[in-house]
Amino acid sequence: MAKKNQQQQDESAQNLQGFSIRINEFGQVETTMAIDRVNAYLNENVDDKKFRDKKEKDEAAVEDAAE
């Protein structure tokens, strides 16, 4: 399992290579990547606890409708 986890970390590191984020003096976020690209990466690779229950309910509803 540790080997698989290491491979995932290596892949993530390659996807984020060159990524930098900072807050300027006006409080604005400045990044080296487009925010849309960062959001797409996070959507693919990070589990959001807020939506976990909603996904489970949606999956259960689809299974019930199929029966």
N, C-alpha and C positions, 0 to 999 in steps of 0.2 A: 504494500500500500504506500509506503514511503516513496518508492520509486515512481509510482504513478503521480503522487502529489508533487514530487520534484519536477516531473515533466510538465505538469500543468503550470507550475511557477515559472519554468523556463519559457514556455509558450507565452505566458502573460507578460513576462519581461520583454520578450521580443516585440509584442504588440504595442507596448508602451515605451519602447526605446525612443529617447529624445523628448519625452513628454516632460514639460515643466509647467508649474502653476505658481502664480504669485498674486498678491493683492497690492495694487498700487496705492499711492498716497491719497487717492479719492475714494478708496474702498471698493474699487472695481476689480473683478477677477480677470487676470490676464493669463492666457495659456498659449502653448506652442502648437496646440491642436485645436481644431474647431470643436466647439461645445457639443454639436450634434454627433460628432464622431466619438467623443468621450461618453456621451449618454448611450449611444448604441453599444459601445464596449461594455459599459456597466450593465445594461439590460441583458446582455448575453451571458455575462460571467458572475453576476452578483445576485444572490437570492434576496428578495425584498420581503421582509417579515410582514409588512402591512398587507401585501397582496397574497400571501401564502394561503390564508383561509379562503379567500375569494376564489382562487384557482381550484382548490379542492371542492368547493361548493359547485362551481361551474362544471367540473369534471363529473361530479355525482349527478348533476342535473342532465348532462348529456347521456350518461349511462342509463338513467331512469327513462329518458325519452326513447332510447333505442329499444327498450323492452316493451 
